[in-house]
Amino acid sequence: MKAHVYVTLKTSVLDPQGQTIQNALRKIGYGQVDGVRQGKYFVLSLADGLAADQAREQVEKIARDVLTNPVIEEFSYRIEE
């Protein structure tokens, strides 16, 4: 089982790297891109036999306590069997 965790800056937090990427895209002809937010992506390999509810609980705790700075970041995840 694998968990895919996506960490991004909260929408209320300025994202200068995302703005730089958006400006670069505009300069090379991708002016239709209205915004870019950068973030982090993690793949967690979970132990075989872990129940789905336990997996969700563990992934949420890891994401909240270890992978994100809760002041400026938020996370989402998906688990695949």
Secondary structure, DSSP 8 states (H G I E B T S, - for coil): -EEEEEEEE-TTS--HHHHHHHHHHHHTT-TT------EEEEEEE--TT--HHHHHHHHHHHIIIII--TTTEEEEEEEE-
